[in-house]
Amino acid sequence: MAKKVVASLQKGGGKEHTKVIKMYKSEKTGSYAFKEEIVHNDKVKEWFDKN
């Protein structure tokens, strides 16, 4: 059954999205943290410019 679920994700709009992760340094603590989000492929560059 797992194969059917994976196959159905490949047929849908899942290929049009990308998981983006950006590391940033917190100004308060000085430690590093991560922002992650699932973004449409056309908006990846805009997301990195914005964040």
Backbone as CSV, one residue per row, in Angstrom:
resi,resn,N_x,N_y,N_z,CA_x,CA_y,CA_z,C_x,C_y,C_z
1,MET,0.822,-1.195,0.000,0.000,0.000,0.000,0.866,1.260,0.000
2,ALA,2.012,1.208,0.605,2.876,2.386,0.633,3.310,2.784,-0.770
3,LYS,3.496,1.808,-1.634,3.894,2.124,-2.999,2.818,2.926,-3.713
4,LYS,1.557,2.624,-3.450,0.472,3.372,-4.077,0.471,4.824,-3.615
5,VAL,0.704,5.050,-2.345,0.713,6.408,-1.815,1.846,7.208,-2.438
6,VAL,3.025,6.645,-2.505,4.165,7.332,-3.103,3.907,7.599,-4.576
7,ALA,3.353,6.632,-5.276,3.061,6.811,-6.700,2.022,7.902,-6.906
8,SER,1.047,7.988,-6.024,0.016,9.019,-6.189,0.585,10.408,-5.933
9,LEU,1.573,10.515,-5.041,2.195,11.818,-4.816,2.981,12.272,-6.033
10,GLN,3.594,11.355,-6.757,4.366,11.704,-7.938,3.477,12.172,-9.077
11,LYS,2.247,11.698,-9.133,1.331,12.098,-10.205,0.728,13.474,-9.949
12,GLY,0.595,13.853,-8.696,-0.054,15.111,-8.346,0.867,16.304,-8.518
13,GLY,0.574,17.349,-7.787,1.347,18.577,-7.888,2.561,18.605,-6.979
14,GLY,2.929,17.481,-6.383,4.056,17.444,-5.458,5.384,17.776,-6.099
15,LYS,5.530,17.492,-7.386,6.791,17.784,-8.078,6.988,19.279,-8.283
16,GLU,5.929,20.035,-8.135,6.003,21.474,-8.368,6.439,22.240,-7.122
17,HIS,6.690,21.537,-6.017,7.044,22.192,-4.765,8.403,21.715,-4.277
18,THR,9.072,22.591,-3.536,10.393,22.301,-3.008,10.424,22.686,-1.535
19,LYS,11.088,21.862,-0.723,11.281,22.211,0.680,12.557,23.035,0.771
20,VAL,12.434,24.261,1.264,13.581,25.154,1.374,13.934,25.333,2.847
21,ILE,15.231,25.347,3.122,15.726,25.502,4.488,16.805,26.578,4.470
22,LYS,16.690,27.532,5.372,17.682,28.601,5.455,18.147,28.732,6.902
23,MET,19.452,28.796,7.086,20.023,28.951,8.412,20.249,30.434,8.670
24,TYR,19.919,30.863,9.883,20.159,32.253,10.247,20.662,32.316,11.686
25,LYS,21.324,33.404,12.013,21.878,33.582,13.355,20.964,34.503,14.152
26,SER,20.551,34.038,15.310,19.685,34.826,16.175,20.461,35.995,16.766
27,GLU,19.878,37.173,16.722,20.562,38.352,17.266,20.544,38.350,18.793
28,LYS,19.509,37.779,19.398,19.400,37.763,20.857,20.401,36.812,21.502
29,THR,20.426,35.570,21.019,21.234,34.552,21.683,22.546,34.270,20.966
30,GLY,22.647,34.632,19.716,23.849,34.351,18.957,23.914,32.936,18.414
31,SER,22.886,32.145,18.696,22.878,30.765,18.197,22.233,30.709,16.816
32,TYR,22.464,29.609,16.140,21.915,29.436,14.804,20.574,28.719,14.866
33,ALA,19.676,29.088,13.987,18.368,28.462,13.889,18.041,28.273,12.412
34,PHE,17.001,27.541,12.145,16.629,27.224,10.777,15.186,27.621,10.507
35,LYS,14.964,28.158,9.313,13.611,28.394,8.808,13.407,27.400,7.684
36,GLU,12.295,26.691,7.718,12.020,25.780,6.619,10.557,25.890,6.228
37,GLU,10.323,25.725,4.947,8.992,25.903,4.394,8.919,25.150,3.067
38,ILE,7.715,24.797,2.669,7.511,24.176,1.360,6.963,25.253,0.439
39,VAL,7.690,25.491,-0.662,7.406,26.611,-1.551,7.275,26.085,-2.983
40,HIS,6.461,26.758,-3.774,6.339,26.414,-5.189,7.673,26.678,-5.883
41,ASN,8.020,25.857,-6.848,9.320,25.963,-7.529,9.572,27.352,-8.114
42,ASP,8.536,28.028,-8.564,8.704,29.349,-9.162,9.040,30.409,-8.116
43,LYS,8.758,30.158,-6.855,8.914,31.161,-5.801,10.128,30.937,-4.909
44,VAL,10.982,29.965,-5.225,12.120,29.627,-4.368,13.079,30.805,-4.239
45,LYS,13.464,31.401,-5.350,14.412,32.525,-5.313,13.829,33.701,-4.534
46,GLU,12.561,33.974,-4.716,11.907,35.060,-3.977,11.905,34.781,-2.468
47,TRP,11.697,33.518,-2.090,11.667,33.161,-0.673,13.022,33.416,-0.027
48,PHE,14.110,33.037,-0.722,15.439,33.256,-0.159,15.765,34.744,-0.091
49,ASP,15.312,35.528,-1.062,15.560,36.962,-1.035,14.792,37.628,0.104
50,LYS,13.587,37.150,0.355,12.713,37.719,1.381,13.209,37.380,2.786
51,ASN,13.669,36.160,2.995,14.041,35.688,4.339,15.514,35.802,4.582
